[in-house]
């Protein structure tokens, strides 16, 4: 039986997007199951986070994300629209959030079928890969199909079972914090957290110490 790892992940995190296809490649290359466990982004969990942070934080994050995307040759662009409705000038988070709850609940519904890694990868490629109006037309339906899922079924589950899905998403967040971190993306293997897209090689090194082998 292969190894298992959890990845805690958010649709609003550019670093989550930049890591996901590499996580997916690991699961294909190695005898390894990666369970992607979506969480709500800081804008939902801690709306004052952006106001408390240093003024340079947001600008540096985007500069670095573009740099990482160029380094790894991963398509990258500002989301159109942003999964979180926010005035980036004032950093104010809108009370109306038409995207993030739907997306995260669908991600958790996909996790119930063991397909959240593929689903979140495909959807994040739309959001962060330059697709305009990714929430319209057949963009999301195509992403779900590529992940082996049906968008209409996921949407229906996200609506009809929203309360239970939110409880599962909260449990994901609690598990992340119990493992010793709070941010995304974080890979947790054997109780040890590896935070950030720049710790993937180190996570593989640790897993190889514990018997990780190629498929």
Secondary structure, DSSP 8 states (H G I E B T S, - for coil): --EEEEEEE-TT-HHHHHHHHHHHHHHHHBSEEEEEEE---HHHH-TTHHHHS-THHHHHHHHHHHHHHHHTT------BS-SS-EETTTTEE-S--SSHHHHHHHHHHHHHTT-HHHHHHHHHHHHHTT-BTTTSTTHHHHHHHHTT--HHHHHHHHHHTHHHHHHHHHHHHHHHHHTT--SSSEEEETTEEEESGGGHHHHHHHHHHTT--B-
